Amino acid sequence: MVKINENYLKLPGSYLFSTVAKKLAEFQSANPDKPVIKMSIGDVTRPLVPAVIEAMHKAVDEMSTYEGFRGYGPEQGYDFLREAIAAHDYAPRGITLQPDEIFVSDGAKSDCGNIGDIFGIDNKVAVCDPVYPVYVDTNAMAGRAGDYINEHWSNLIYMPCTAENGFMPEIPKEKADMIYLCFPNNPTGVAATREQLKPWVDYARENGSIILYDSAYEAFITNPDVPHSIYEIEGAREAAIEFRSFSKTAGFTGTRCAYTVIPHELKVNGTELNSMWNRRQCTKFNGVPYIIQRAAEAVYSPEGQAQTKESVAYYLNNAKIIRKALSGAGLTVYGGENAPYIWAKAPDGLGSWEFFDKILNEAAVGTTPGAGFGPSGEGYVRLTAFSTKENTEAAMERIKAIL
């Protein structure tokens, strides 16, 4: 008789954002006269910029000719994109990367979840709390998380990030093998400085640990003291894997393109993780379409840089509008200055889902309950700045009216 992966049966309910989307759909169906403004899931609203569209059209035309047609591409990504990434995202920050240390993929979410394939299931995993659910759920699926008891996984190391510690995780007292860090952070919107990241790199090198560093929101950093890459920290090439995405930077949420960096210096018992990930990708992944990679390459053109920065500035302005409105309404808010997320404390002792329901039912605005990101997220909701300016302003007026 066939056996299933029983780790899936331990997962509580459905994926957080699927649950939120279902609740918003149910409300909209029951209240067709009250259009919901969605500030829950971090999906962008501005269209792809002209430089990207032009590159995509050109690539489509190439594919229509015998000379320009391309079939299977390299699983690791085309050299033209890998070289552009190294030259534009890293070299200006004093970081030297070889193209073969960069692996192009269809999303940072995919890579953050799939990276566990190259690690043993007996590794001890540390996660921030609250945390992006993918880090936790994929390790639970693999069997590293233990059992789900009282809203905690028995075999995970939770690193509480609360208002009391400035939403910054503290070095765990017990040894962690795999450490997930995300800065600027999803969901709290807090960013880490060089001084705050250096102890993590030192810890990882001293203990033979690996930092899995999600920097999907680095384009939103405005503070010069906040590094855009973990590799700006001395020694990180021997201690960290970095995940990046074009989704929020360039509006590729539906176009799908990202990349993961694994330096050659990163080894476990003498084995390069770069070669292991390369083997994994060649076996399980067929690469990102040529058309999409040409579109991503165009992000680095002078026109693409200017146009995508304009989009990032647009969303940061939305974040400013949200912060100002919610603070003015008496809520305590965090984030939104180096990140597209705002972390708002629920008033009057309301729980996360209670505040979520209040905002949805009374203001017809969708948020994400903080408890869905982990136990320490209880009592908060997350709002995103990825809506239009008009909808952002309208949503804030609705929320202020019910507070």
Secondary structure, DSSP 4 states (H G I P E B T S, - for coil): -----GGGGGS-SS-HHHHHHHHHHHHHHH-TTSPPEE-SS----SPPPHHHHHHHHHHHHHHTSTTT---S--TT--HHHHHHHIIIIIGGGT----GGGEEEES-HHHHHHHGGGGS-TT--EEEEES--HHHHHHHHHHT-S--EETTEETTEEEEE--GGGTT-----SS--SEEEEESS-TTT-----HHHHHHHHHHHHHHT-EEEEE-TTGGG---TTS-SSGGGSTTGGGTEEEEEESHHHHS-TTT--EEEE--TT-EETTEEHHHHHHHHHHHH-----HHHHHHHHHTTSHHHHHHHHHHHHHHHHHHHHHHHHHHHTT--EEE-SSSSEEEEEPGGG--HHHHHHHHHHHH-EE-EEGGGG-GGGTTEEEEES-S-HHHHHHHHHHHHHH-
